Amino acid sequence: MGPLGQYAAQVHGYFTFPKLEGEISNRMVFQGKERLVWSLNNYLGLANHPEVRKADAEASATYGLALPMGARMMSGQSDLHEQLERELAAFVEKESAYLLNYGYQGMVSIIDSLLDRKDVVVYDSESHACIVDGLRMHLGKRFVFPHNNMENLRKQLERASKICEETGGGILVITEGVFGMSGDLGKLDEIVAMKKDLNFRLLVDDAHGFGTMGRTGAGVAEHFGVQGEVDIYFGTFAKAMASIGAFVAAPKEVITYLMYNMRSQIFAKSLPMPLVVGALKRLELIRKHPELREKLWEISTALQTGLRARGFNIGNTQSPVTPVFLSGDTAEGTNLVYDLRENFNVFCSAVSYPVVPKGVLILRLIPTAVHTLKDVECTLDAFSMVKAKLDAGAYATGKIVNIFE
Ligand SMILES: Cc1ncc(COP(=O)(O)O)c(C=O)c1O
């Protein structure tokens, strides 16, 4: 059944595959009761923004879900797809952009199509599954550097350069803007500085940074002031845009190459019109309403400062993603999360072994622009109480909570 599937009979529908019902907001219904929700990547609160709902509904009524039929290259092209690409490219300050049906599939194909066996790829050890899975298709060498370890990255680049001198290939470095579990940032400024004496191109997955980071929300490259040095920028619509789809932005020549070579896009149907029209509206709101991002940061800062003040370890997050690191086994983790949900009505995501090393528990909070400072206070109080119980051994039952018992 696999590392998580083995627990399905005890946890399905509660710890895994939970149903959050009602309007997407800071409070939603879980198991028939209203809970304070901290596990949705609805950073800017766009999921239920009235203008977004209106644009989505009108576009669905006008176009339906079928249009355009077929893959972009064959019969699935439209003016609106091209308009969205132009607007995305301008927003992230790149020459061109191309839409991707899903971020995951898109990234796999970007990596697959950019590299051939002569090339060497160097990537961060905490890269998202879409990067790791894309790399599985790479037939040449790949070197991993320990998460954000710049000294080691330089060593790997020197190794890679020697190989490329022989093969005639190139080097692609892949990292993320915001690391989605820990909330820390890829050190894009330090990486691009290495371009002075090392020859490589940089691909950045900025799934969590697009819309949330940087002066205008254009992401982590903007945050560091290195947009021009990031060769290939990737963002998804699944987080701050609260939708489906993704995009890649780069120099025109690279985008043309990708358009004609990414198998996941050539052999799959184009994004439906309502998603394209909906994305145009969301992008417009991101550009016109910086106050949404300011509110996100107000809540994020209150939450993170409050947790730190109460002695919680939240690692090195520099983004809204807020991990709370605790110690305990999987049984304690399930008891603690059950208590948080049932007795404090706080719903957040939790990760334990085998996803993280044995003994580590991570509760992950995603603040959004629709949370309030009162939500933060309630959550801080709830966290203090469950932490005290965890430290006193109250959850050490040695048994995973079985919700079916
Ligand atoms: C870092 C990162 N990259 C890529 C993806 C995949 O994006 P999508 O949901 O559009 O497939 C995600 C989202 O899960 C992500 O967190």
The ligand as an SDF file (V2000), in Angstrom:
LIG
                    3D

 16 16  0  0  0  0  0  0  0  0999 V2000
    6.9380   24.0110   -5.6190 C   0  0  0  0  0  0  0  0  0  0  0  0
    5.8070   23.5000   -6.4660 C   0  0  0  0  0  0  0  0  0  0  0  0
    6.0110   23.2860   -7.7710 N   0  0  0  0  0  0  0  0  0  0  0  0
    5.0190   22.8270   -8.5690 C   0  0  0  0  0  0  0  0  0  0  0  0
    3.7720   22.5540   -8.0700 C   0  0  0  0  0  0  0  0  0  0  0  0
    2.7430   21.9590   -8.9940 C   0  0  0  0  0  0  0  0  0  0  0  0
    1.7940   22.8820   -9.3910 O   0  0  0  0  0  0  0  0  0  0  0  0
    0.3620   22.4540   -9.9170 P   0  0  0  0  0  0  0  0  0  0  0  0
   -0.5230   22.2910   -8.7290 O   0  0  0  0  0  0  0  0  0  0  0  0
   -0.0320   23.5800  -10.8190 O   0  0  0  0  0  0  0  0  0  0  0  0
    0.4930   21.1570  -10.6690 O   0  0  0  0  0  0  0  0  0  0  0  0
    3.5010   22.8000   -6.7350 C   0  0  0  0  0  0  0  0  0  0  0  0
    2.1450   22.5960   -6.1900 C   0  0  0  0  0  0  0  0  0  0  0  0
    1.7840   21.6450   -5.6530 O   0  0  0  0  0  0  0  0  0  0  0  0
    4.5510   23.2670   -5.8930 C   0  0  0  0  0  0  0  0  0  0  0  0
    4.3630   23.4750   -4.5940 O   0  0  0  0  0  0  0  0  0  0  0  0
  1  2  1  0
  2  3  1  0
  2 15  2  0
  3  4  2  0
  4  5  1  0
  5  6  1  0
  5 12  2  0
  6  7  1  0
  7  8  1  0
  8  9  2  0
  8 10  1  0
  8 11  1  0
 12 13  1  0
 12 15  1  0
 13 14  2  0
 15 16  1  0
M  END
$$$$
